[in-house]
Amino acid sequence: MEKKIQLRALELDDVDLLLAWENDRETWFVSQTVQPFSRYAIEQYVVDAVQNDIFATRQLRMIVEETETQNAVGLIDLFDFNPQHHRAGIGVLISKSERNKGYAGEALQQLCAYAKEVLNLHQVFCNITEDNESSIKLFKNQGFEQCGRKKDWFLRDGKWIDELMFQKKLNEK
């Protein structure tokens, strides 16, 4: 199967794109952001990401790039990296105009392979609000299993929303 996307490291040239994605108020709920990021903060984040590895920062963010055009179509993250217990969380964001093209599923496959083969992780996890049907479907299609529920975890527009927890074991050692 031909790869539609590739994952690559952040570059300083990505600052404008990151600034737009991070300051999109529609995604603030998921990332629990409550105020916009400054250009300076995003630049410092990228510099830190370039200079340090996942063992220092406990997170890794990569650009999801369309293979043919080399256009950035999204981001994928490992966060809460715990080398002692061989696990990390995963988050993915695909640009609104690039959704439903299979990029997120392929990015998850590639990141899970990296997590297993390079970082020697035993498992990865994600947290998804119960009303985010497309993300639930995406992660389930990639072999993630629901392992828990946090009731009334988020308040949005005056309504309480549960958060579902999913995990995927990468190896059975």
C-alpha positions in Angstrom: 0.0 0.0 0.0 1.4 3.4 -1.0 1.8 5.8 1.9 -0.3 8.9 1.6 1.5 10.6 4.5 4.8 10.7 6.3 5.6 12.0 9.8 8.4 14.5 10.2 10.0 16.6 12.9 8.9 20.1 13.6 10.8 22.9 11.8 10.9 26.6 12.5 9.1 27.1 9.1 6.1 25.4 10.8 5.5 28.2 13.3 2.8 30.0 11.3 0.9 26.7 10.8 1.2 25.7 14.5 0.1 29.2 15.5 -3.1 28.9 13.4 -3.9 25.3 14.6 -3.2 26.0 18.3 -5.2 29.3 18.2 -8.2 27.7 16.5 -10.8 28.1 19.2 -12.7 25.1 18.0 -9.9 22.8 19.1 -9.4 24.5 22.5 -11.9 22.3 24.2 -10.0 19.2 23.3 -6.6 20.6 24.3 -8.0 22.4 27.3 -6.6 25.7 26.1 -8.2 28.8 27.5 -6.1 31.6 25.9 -4.3 32.1 22.6 -0.7 31.3 22.2 1.8 34.0 21.2 4.2 33.6 18.2 7.0 33.8 20.7 5.6 30.9 22.8 5.2 28.7 19.6 8.7 29.6 18.4 10.1 28.6 21.8 8.1 25.4 21.8 9.5 24.4 18.4 13.1 25.3 19.4 12.7 23.2 22.5 11.3 20.3 20.5 14.2 20.5 18.0 16.9 20.7 20.7 15.5 18.1 23.1 14.3 14.5 22.6 11.2 12.8 24.0 13.2 11.6 27.1 13.9 15.2 28.1 10.5 16.8 27.2 8.2 13.7 27.8 6.4 14.6 24.6 7.0 14.4 20.8 5.0 16.3 18.2 5.4 15.6 14.5 3.9 17.1 11.4 1.7 14.9 9.3 2.8 15.6 5.8 1.1 14.6 2.5 3.7 12.5 0.8 3.2 13.6 -2.8 3.0 17.4 -2.2 4.9 17.6 1.1 2.1 19.8 2.4 1.5 19.7 6.1 -2.0 18.4 6.8 -1.9 17.9 10.6 -0.1 17.1 13.8 0.3 14.0 15.8 1.6 13.8 19.4 3.0 11.5 21.9 2.5 13.0 25.4 2.8 11.9 29.0 5.6 9.7 27.9 6.6 7.4 30.7 9.7 5.4 29.9 9.6 3.5 33.2 6.2 2.0 32.4 6.6 2.0 28.6 3.6 4.1 27.7 2.5 7.4 26.2 -0.7 9.2 25.2 -1.5 10.0 21.6 -3.3 13.0 20.1 -3.9 13.7 16.5 -5.2 16.8 14.7 -5.9 16.9 11.0 -6.6 20.3 9.3 -10.3 20.8 8.6 -9.8 20.9 4.9 -7.9 17.6 4.9 -10.2 15.4 7.0 -11.8 12.2 5.8 -8.9 11.3 3.5 -7.4 8.6 5.6 -4.5 10.7 6.9 -5.3 10.3 10.6 -5.5 6.5 10.4 -2.2 6.3 8.5 -0.6 8.7 10.9 -1.7 6.6 13.9 -0.4 3.5 12.3 3.0 5.1 11.7 3.2 6.6 15.2 2.3 3.3 16.8 5.0 1.5 14.8 7.5 4.1 15.9 6.4 3.9 19.5 6.8 0.1 19.5 9.9 -0.2 17.4 12.0 2.8 18.4 10.7 3.8 21.8 9.9 0.2 22.9 6.5 1.2 24.3 4.2 -1.4 25.6 1.1 0.6 25.1 -0.4 3.9 24.0 -3.6 5.6 25.2 -6.0 8.4 24.3 -8.9 10.2 25.9 -11.9 11.2 23.8 -15.1 12.9 24.7 -18.1 10.7 24.3 -19.7 12.9 21.6 -16.6 12.8 19.3 -17.9 10.0 17.2 -15.3 10.4 14.4 -12.4 10.2 16.8 -13.9 7.2 18.6 -14.3 5.4 15.3 -10.8 6.3 14.2 -9.1 5.0 17.3 -11.3 1.8 17.4 -10.4 1.1 13.7 -6.7 1.3 14.7 -7.2 -1.4 17.4 -7.7 0.8 20.5 -10.1 -0.6 23.1 -12.2 1.4 25.5 -10.9 0.8 29.0 -12.8 3.4 31.0 -15.1 6.3 31.4 -14.7 9.5 33.4 -18.2 10.8 34.1 -19.1 14.5 33.8 -15.4 15.2 33.0 -15.9 18.3 30.8 -18.3 21.2 30.9 -19.2 22.5 27.5 -22.0 25.0 26.8 -23.5 24.2 30.2 -23.6 20.5 29.6 -21.5 17.8 31.3 -19.7 15.4 28.9 -18.0 12.1 29.8 -14.5 11.3 28.6 -13.8 7.9 27.3 -10.4 6.3 27.8 -8.9 4.0 25.1 -5.7 2.0 25.1 -3.8 -0.1 22.6 -1.2 -2.7 23.6 1.7 -2.6 21.2 3.4 -5.7 22.3 2.6 -8.6 24.7 6.0 -9.0 26.5 
